[in-house]
Amino acid sequence: MQYAWYDFIGSVGVGIIIFTYILLQTERLKSETLIYSTLNAIGASLIVFSLFFNFNFSAFIVEFFWILISLYGVAKYLRKRN
């Protein structure tokens, strides 16, 4: 198996999502915060970016909806703030 630069980008995305989940489970981060949704959206976006080079439909679907749900969280946070 080759490990290309875009695989590294996707791995960074996976790391961000895992780190965010650890912060959530250890109660260092609340799911209602802007940073939680933002980190999830960034992580999933990096994974989707890597999938453009080595496409996997199932992974794409999961990450696409992860981005949509995260963006919903960002919008919800911004609406509450205003």
N, C-alpha and C positions, 0 to 999 in steps of 0.2 A: 504494500500500500504506500502510495506517495502522499506526502504531507506538503501541500502547496500553501502559498501565502494566504489564499482565501480560506483555507482550512483553519489557519491561525486566527483570522478575523472571526470565523464562526465559533471557534473555541473561546475567544474572548467574550463573545455573546453568551455562550453557555456559562462561563464563569460569572458574569454579571448576574444572570438569572439565579444561579445557585447561591451566590453571595447575598443577593436580595432576599431570597427565601430563608437563608440562615438568620439574617437580621430580623426578619418577621417572626420566626419561630422562637428566637431568643428574646423577643420583645424589645429589641433595640430600635425597631421601626414599626410604625403602625400602617396598616393597609390603606387608611384614609389619607395618607400624606401624599403630597405631590411627588416627592422623590421616589416613593415606592412604585407608583405607576410609570414614572419616567424611566427609572432603571429597567423595569420590565420591558417597556417599549424599545429602549435602546438595545437591550440584550437580544430580543427577538428579531429586531431589524438587522443586527449583525449576522445572526444565523441565516435569515432570509437572503441577505447579500451573498453569503457563501454558497447558498443553494443555487444561485444563478449559474455557478460554474460547474456544479456537480448536483444536478437536480434530483430531488427525492420528493415525490408528490405528497406522501403522508406527512413528512416533516414540514413541507411547505404549508399544508393546511393547518397544522397545529400552530406553527409560528405566525401565520397570517391572522388567525383568530386571537392569538396571544397579543399581537400588536393592536388589533381592533379593541379588545377588552381593556387593554392598558390605556389606549387613547380615550376610551369612555371614562376611565378613572381620572385621567387628567382633566377632561371637560367637566366632570362632576365636581372635582375639587375647585376648579376655577369658577363654576357657577355658584358654589357655596360661599366662596370668598367675596363675590360681588354681591 
